[in-house]
Amino acid sequence: MSNENIRIFREKLNPPVARNPAESYLEPMEIETAFVCVFCFQVNDTLVDASGGPEQEYSEDCQVCCRPNYLRVSVHPSLREAHIEASIP
């Protein structure tokens, strides 16, 4: 076996490890965004779970008046953005 073949064999057995472990992190699953309450018109900061899919629907209470808002969420994971439309449940 030539030295080149031995080197290739060793590289396959022991693949190089990333120098900085932070370089191999997973994409964030939460996207920070906001919606306007349909009752009191206050802006509510919220986190959208991108693992829930590109189209989501759920209810979230306003942080100011505590009334429920029905949210339709469109997630764009490649852009790390989410668009929220709030309505009355």
Secondary structure, DSSP 8 states (H G I E B T S, - for coil): --HHHHHHHHHHHS----SSGGGG----SEEEEEEE-TTT--EEEEEEEGGG-SEEEEEEE-TTT--EEEEEEEEETTTTEEEEEEE--
